[in-house]
């Protein structure tokens, strides 16, 4: 997100704001092209949503007094620069156009400072996720942040490269959702492997790579054996380096799930959630294992929004897992409310999201809305076989039919 933000601001201030497109960001920031990487624009769209959420959270917290604000409005990627507060130049318009020439020197200095501060804030949001016990006299959020600070200090004292490996692994961990996005899983895998190359003795790179490779083994059946074999090697190395870490146990659970060893996956996932009952990533995997194996009550409990929001975690994938579990428990209106709250906040959106929405609307008798959702799914992802995706993950095909049959009734057409 730091590279994304820096790129669009530089391009805009150089007078090229109108030329910023998803494909230019994909190529210049991510080094990806349609010729070699399928649909690289999808990664850009996902990260743009995350960046918008990060900017909003920054200006609501430590950046609330900044005299300059950067906005990435929906529908495009060119930044909108806004000067606010007493420090704004009285002779300058309240909102800077996004594409004229370079700003005045003072404004440029503020712009550089803002990008750096926001980048650091985004990094902090990604890193401050591992839970710890409450300390006397501290709020839970303060306790978690303090624990993360101490962990980073310990890693730095071991080696700067170890700290950087941990930073990369934590960043890649944030990239593992949407779960059904193949290109995103590949991208996260590459980042985890970069962390491994920086420090082959840091367990997190292996745990993360094991998780994304296990997801790819499910999503890409023609390469299942290859991905699963590598995932098992990675999780074995994570266990060898640090078996007591919840992330290690969680990734091992997801690899077992990918192998269709469901009982073992439930056992390991439950262990991981007990080791780290406030780690959003661990709870998400526990929720997914419970959801896909049919324990919808456990999935709903692991992803309970009231509990997760109390942790002040920026992660939003849990809402989608909770929404799906509520659908299977028959709470269709709650399913829709959860999805409605998640999307605008930057939560992951995927074909199964629209499938569940359409099915829930139809179950409530809201036929026209269900048809609109199905039509959007047909138009946005015309070749995606939602039925095959869900069948690849769910243990019981009857649970998939509850969604897909309603989706078909709403007008969804199965792609090629």
Protein Blocks (a to p, Z undefined) as FASTA:
>chain_A
ZZmmmmmmmmmmnopmmmpcfklmmmmmnopafklnopamlmmmmmmmmmmmmmmmmmmm
mmmmpcbdcdddehiabdcdddedjklcfkbcfbdcfkbccddfklmmmmmmmmmmmmmm
mmmmmmmmcccdddehiafklmmmmmmmmmmmmmmmmomklmmmmmmmmmmmmmmpcfkl
mklmmmmmmmmmmmmmmmmmbmklmmmmmmmmmmmmmmmmmlmmmmmmmmmmmmmmmmmm
ommbmklmmmmmmmmmmnopaklmmmmmmmmmmmmmmbfklmmmmmmmmmmnopaklmmm
mmomklmmmnopabfklmmmmmmmmmmnopamlmmmmmmmmmmnopacdfklmmmmmmmm
mmnopaklmmmmmmmmmmmmmmbcfklmmmmmpmblklmmmmmmmmmmnopacdZZ
